[in-house]
Amino acid sequence: MLKSKLHRARVTETRLNYPGSILIDAALMKAAGMLPYEAVLIADLNNGSRVETYAVPAPANSGQVVVLGAAAKLMKKNHIVIIFSFCYCAAAEARKVKPKVILLDERNKIINRKS
């Protein structure tokens, strides 16, 4: 089930020579209920690519969304991405899941929250 998403995050930087993952502003991760090192799926709205990796917290309120490792060949600075997190649960629990959707502006500041 979809647990949460950061909608329309803007990539602030890419670093190819890194073991891999994505740095995300810790305040954004907290707002979305994402945990450090949690698996995430990143969808790039600029080119349609999708990458699965894990989230690493960047300094809170920094606005950072830094694509690291091999994904940096697919996603570039200023690309708009959606970052999804999912949960596994039994059917009865799944009916109760209310995803947290965090809509971001061009500076990765929260402009709307839904759950």
TIFITOR-987436 format. One record per residue (C-alpha): residue number from 1; residue in three letters; chain; x, y, z. Coordinates in Angstrom, 3 decimals. Layout:
residues N
seq:NUM&type:ala&mol:A&px:X&py:Y&pz:Z .
...
END
This chain:
residues 115
seq:1&type:met&mol:A&px:0.000&py:0.000&pz:0.000 .
seq:2&type:leu&mol:A&px:1.094&py:3.566&pz:-0.585 .
seq:3&type:lys&mol:A&px:2.257&py:4.911&pz:2.780 .
seq:4&type:ser&mol:A&px:3.384&py:8.382&pz:1.758 .
seq:5&type:lys&mol:A&px:4.710&py:10.548&pz:-1.022 .
seq:6&type:leu&mol:A&px:6.580&py:13.775&pz:-1.514 .
seq:7&type:his&mol:A&px:4.881&py:15.212&pz:-4.581 .
seq:8&type:arg&mol:A&px:6.782&py:17.452&pz:-7.019 .
seq:9&type:ala&mol:A&px:10.079&py:17.586&pz:-5.150 .
seq:10&type:arg&mol:A&px:12.799&py:19.389&pz:-7.059 .
seq:11&type:val&mol:A&px:16.210&py:17.717&pz:-7.337 .
seq:12&type:thr&mol:A&px:18.735&py:20.147&pz:-5.843 .
seq:13&type:glu&mol:A&px:21.883&py:18.235&pz:-6.785 .
seq:14&type:thr&mol:A&px:23.149&py:14.920&pz:-8.146 .
seq:15&type:arg&mol:A&px:26.315&py:13.028&pz:-7.179 .
seq:16&type:leu&mol:A&px:27.255&py:10.149&pz:-9.451 .
seq:17&type:asn&mol:A&px:30.276&py:8.869&pz:-7.517 .
seq:18&type:tyr&mol:A&px:28.416&py:7.789&pz:-4.418 .
seq:19&type:pro&mol:A&px:27.312&py:4.301&pz:-3.324 .
seq:20&type:gly&mol:A&px:23.675&py:5.162&pz:-4.014 .
seq:21&type:ser&mol:A&px:20.512&py:6.452&pz:-2.338 .
seq:22&type:ile&mol:A&px:18.746&py:9.787&pz:-2.104 .
seq:23&type:leu&mol:A&px:19.322&py:12.515&pz:0.467 .
seq:24&type:ile&mol:A&px:16.022&py:14.113&pz:1.517 .
seq:25&type:asp&mol:A&px:15.489&py:17.055&pz:3.876 .
seq:26&type:ala&mol:A&px:14.819&py:15.412&pz:7.277 .
seq:27&type:ala&mol:A&px:11.840&py:17.718&pz:7.929 .
seq:28&type:leu&mol:A&px:10.218&py:16.536&pz:4.680 .
seq:29&type:met&mol:A&px:10.871&py:12.914&pz:5.590 .
seq:30&type:lys&mol:A&px:9.256&py:13.473&pz:8.998 .
seq:31&type:ala&mol:A&px:6.219&py:15.196&pz:7.449 .
seq:32&type:ala&mol:A&px:5.743&py:12.224&pz:5.118 .
seq:33&type:gly&mol:A&px:6.401&py:9.643&pz:7.820 .
seq:34&type:met&mol:A&px:9.465&py:8.312&pz:5.987 .
seq:35&type:leu&mol:A&px:12.159&py:6.676&pz:8.085 .
seq:36&type:pro&mol:A&px:15.922&py:6.907&pz:7.586 .
seq:37&type:tyr&mol:A&px:17.087&py:4.158&pz:5.201 .
seq:38&type:glu&mol:A&px:13.521&py:3.270&pz:4.221 .
seq:39&type:ala&mol:A&px:13.084&py:1.971&pz:0.672 .
seq:40&type:val&mol:A&px:11.591&py:4.561&pz:-1.688 .
seq:41&type:leu&mol:A&px:10.586&py:4.712&pz:-5.330 .
seq:42&type:ile&mol:A&px:11.483&py:7.875&pz:-7.236 .
seq:43&type:ala&mol:A&px:9.561&py:8.823&pz:-10.386 .
seq:44&type:asp&mol:A&px:11.076&py:11.560&pz:-12.571 .
seq:45&type:leu&mol:A&px:8.414&py:13.740&pz:-14.196 .
seq:46&type:asn&mol:A&px:10.941&py:15.167&pz:-16.670 .
seq:47&type:asn&mol:A&px:11.882&py:11.893&pz:-18.354 .
seq:48&type:gly&mol:A&px:9.647&py:9.159&pz:-16.937 .
seq:49&type:ser&mol:A&px:12.440&py:7.172&pz:-15.295 .
seq:50&type:arg&mol:A&px:11.766&py:5.284&pz:-12.061 .
seq:51&type:val&mol:A&px:14.390&py:4.251&pz:-9.534 .
seq:52&type:glu&mol:A&px:14.153&py:2.281&pz:-6.317 .
seq:53&type:thr&mol:A&px:16.612&py:3.218&pz:-3.577 .
seq:54&type:tyr&mol:A&px:16.581&py:4.241&pz:0.072 .
seq:55&type:ala&mol:A&px:16.155&py:7.586&pz:1.817 .
seq:56&type:val&mol:A&px:18.951&py:9.187&pz:3.844 .
seq:57&type:pro&mol:A&px:18.107&py:12.274&pz:5.906 .
seq:58&type:ala&mol:A&px:19.701&py:15.570&pz:4.876 .
seq:59&type:pro&mol:A&px:19.773&py:18.508&pz:7.311 .
seq:60&type:ala&mol:A&px:16.256&py:19.542&pz:8.373 .
seq:61&type:asn&mol:A&px:14.778&py:22.534&pz:6.554 .
seq:62&type:ser&mol:A&px:17.621&py:22.533&pz:4.013 .
seq:63&type:gly&mol:A&px:15.304&py:21.797&pz:1.099 .
seq:64&type:gln&mol:A&px:17.810&py:19.228&pz:-0.136 .
seq:65&type:val&mol:A&px:16.776&py:16.433&pz:-2.475 .
seq:66&type:val&mol:A&px:20.062&py:14.973&pz:-3.719 .
seq:67&type:val&mol:A&px:20.075&py:12.001&pz:-6.093 .
seq:68&type:leu&mol:A&px:23.111&py:9.812&pz:-5.422 .
seq:69&type:gly&mol:A&px:24.859&py:7.026&pz:-7.302 .
seq:70&type:ala&mol:A&px:23.690&py:5.442&pz:-10.550 .
seq:71&type:ala&mol:A&px:20.331&py:7.278&pz:-10.443 .
seq:72&type:ala&mol:A&px:22.306&py:10.483&pz:-11.108 .
seq:73&type:lys&mol:A&px:22.637&py:9.267&pz:-14.721 .
seq:74&type:leu&mol:A&px:18.830&py:9.411&pz:-15.030 .
seq:75&type:met&mol:A&px:17.870&py:12.414&pz:-12.906 .
seq:76&type:lys&mol:A&px:19.415&py:15.863&pz:-13.051 .
seq:77&type:lys&mol:A&px:19.389&py:19.045&pz:-10.999 .
seq:78&type:asn&mol:A&px:16.002&py:20.828&pz:-11.216 .
seq:79&type:his&mol:A&px:14.137&py:17.711&pz:-12.362 .
seq:80&type:ile&mol:A&px:10.744&py:17.342&pz:-10.692 .
seq:81&type:val&mol:A&px:10.270&py:14.001&pz:-8.932 .
seq:82&type:ile&mol:A&px:7.719&py:12.147&pz:-6.857 .
seq:83&type:ile&mol:A&px:9.153&py:10.127&pz:-3.976 .
seq:84&type:phe&mol:A&px:6.929&py:7.246&pz:-2.839 .
seq:85&type:ser&mol:A&px:7.122&py:5.001&pz:0.220 .
seq:86&type:phe&mol:A&px:5.055&py:1.872&pz:0.658 .
seq:87&type:cys&mol:A&px:4.035&py:-0.479&pz:3.448 .
seq:88&type:tyr&mol:A&px:3.124&py:-4.145&pz:3.563 .
seq:89&type:cys&mol:A&px:0.037&py:-5.072&pz:5.545 .
seq:90&type:ala&mol:A&px:-2.777&py:-7.560&pz:5.767 .
seq:91&type:ala&mol:A&px:-5.982&py:-6.863&pz:3.829 .
seq:92&type:ala&mol:A&px:-7.850&py:-5.724&pz:6.948 .
seq:93&type:glu&mol:A&px:-5.088&py:-3.248&pz:7.790 .
seq:94&type:ala&mol:A&px:-4.831&py:-2.091&pz:4.178 .
seq:95&type:arg&mol:A&px:-8.369&py:-0.748&pz:4.284 .
seq:96&type:lys&mol:A&px:-7.323&py:1.595&pz:7.109 .
seq:97&type:val&mol:A&px:-4.159&py:2.963&pz:5.478 .
seq:98&type:lys&mol:A&px:-4.380&py:6.695&pz:4.759 .
seq:99&type:pro&mol:A&px:-1.333&py:7.802&pz:2.800 .
seq:100&type:lys&mol:A&px:0.385&py:11.056&pz:3.704 .
seq:101&type:val&mol:A&px:0.727&py:13.207&pz:0.581 .
seq:102&type:ile&mol:A&px:3.046&py:16.184&pz:0.917 .
seq:103&type:leu&mol:A&px:2.899&py:18.690&pz:-1.970 .
seq:104&type:leu&mol:A&px:6.042&py:20.795&pz:-2.390 .
seq:105&type:asp&mol:A&px:6.799&py:24.105&pz:-4.078 .
seq:106&type:glu&mol:A&px:9.802&py:24.876&pz:-6.317 .
seq:107&type:arg&mol:A&px:12.039&py:25.306&pz:-3.228 .
seq:108&type:asn&mol:A&px:10.924&py:22.005&pz:-1.651 .
seq:109&type:lys&mol:A&px:8.827&py:23.765&pz:0.963 .
seq:110&type:ile&mol:A&px:5.513&py:22.206&pz:1.996 .
seq:111&type:ile&mol:A&px:2.491&py:23.900&pz:0.454 .
seq:112&type:asn&mol:A&px:-0.153&py:21.262&pz:1.191 .
seq:113&type:arg&mol:A&px:-0.595&py:18.118&pz:3.300 .
seq:114&type:lys&mol:A&px:-3.183&py:15.413&pz:2.785 .
seq:115&type:ser&mol:A&px:-3.785&py:12.155&pz:4.587 .
END
